[in-house]
Amino acid sequence: MAPRPFWKGYLKLSLVTCPVTMTPAISASDKVRFRTVDRKTGNSANSRYVDAETGKVVADQDEAKGFQYNEDRLVIVEDAELDAVALESTRTIDIDMFVPRDSIEWIWFDRPHYLAPSDKIGEEAFAVIREAMRSTGMAGISRLVLYRRERAVMLEPRDQGIVVWTLRYGDEVRDEKPYFDQVEAKADSEATGMVQKLIKAGLKRWTPDMVTDPVQGQLKKIIAAKKKGKTAPHEKAKSGGKETTNVVSIMDSLRKSISQEKPKRR
């Protein structure tokens, strides 16, 4: 059964409009989450804002948003001022431009959401927009208020629906040049060929099981045991590989790796 949508509104392209619902494509509901408690009583502990200078608790009605513009000075920005620069509509995804889908690199993607028509009447308009993007290889760009802030979003077709990706802003993605320009080594052709053999040997079809979280499994065992008044055995979750700091010949390492892969393939 599909989860309850967290957003309802309209998808709009020029004069074509249809009602839609949106739900986050990712979920952390199965993750183990901890709360801070009083060890002596076992009761939950609540956090409160405290004035950094006076040490007094700040009352709810006195809490405000502040921007720190130097080491010891803050300017308060009122809610009315924030509302004045917000989008006029928070319930309409108005697609005002399109870009080739393959022109947007993954580094700009933030969080995916599933978009679907909310009634049978709007399904035809929704399907027309979806298939037009699919046939042209284009993605729609729009702006939307999500998670209490204005965000740029990208829309792309997926199966019978549309995925809405929130996009990172330009000032949120660091320029890669300072990090990559200092890499001067050239790849040895023979070594590259050997690595290609290792890649082929490790080739598998992608499944979600490849990215399971071993730590969560161990935490759930510990919690289940504690519910029964028992102590669960502490097992270290296995990592993907061992850390190493030894400097070795890359060619020797590759030859050894390939020789180890051959028995597996047989």
Secondary structure, DSSP 8 states (H G I E B T S, - for coil): -----SEEEEEEETTEEEEEEEEES---TTS-----B-TTT--B-----B-TTT--B--GGG--EEEEEETTEEEEE-HHHHHHTS-S-SSEEE--EEEEGGGS-GGGEEEEEEEEESSSTTHHHHHHHHHHHHHHTEEEEEEEEETTEEEEEEEEEETTEEEEEEE--GGGS--SHHHHTT------HHHHHHHHHHHHHT-----GGGG--HHHHHHHHHHHHHHTT----------SS--------HHHHHHHHHHHHHHHH-
